[in-house]
Amino acid sequence: MDRGRAGGLNAVGLTPSAAAAAALAEATGMPCETLAKLDHDLAHSPTSDLVAAVRAGTLVEIDKAGMADTLTLDRVIAYAVDRGAVVRTWQEDPWPRGHRAHLAGGRLEPRPAASCVVH
């Protein structure tokens, strides 16, 4: 299914790694990039195509959100929500053994925003 183009929907996939971004793009047909790339562009290239793609009505799907560092995830979600995008975060369950030990910041919790959904 081409979620990035279905019914004119603007969608962007974000993941913690380039390999995961490539797999998500192949599986969904939507443009995908790393969280680090968007975070970098927000700070250093605010006119990039990736930054411009996140706007009101954009569906931002963040896969493997539990593997992302807390600060980057927070900045990216805050940017998207502030622009009126709808953010969905995904993390496989159950958590991989030992995974929680290396998360920088603890556990994934819903952000208090009407347009952010944690799966």
Secondary structure by P-SEA (a helix, b strand, c coil): ccccccccbbbbbbcccaaaaaaaaaacccbbbbaaaaaaaaaccccccccccccccccccccccccccaaaaaaaaaaaaaabbbbbbbbcccccccccccccccbbbbccccccccc
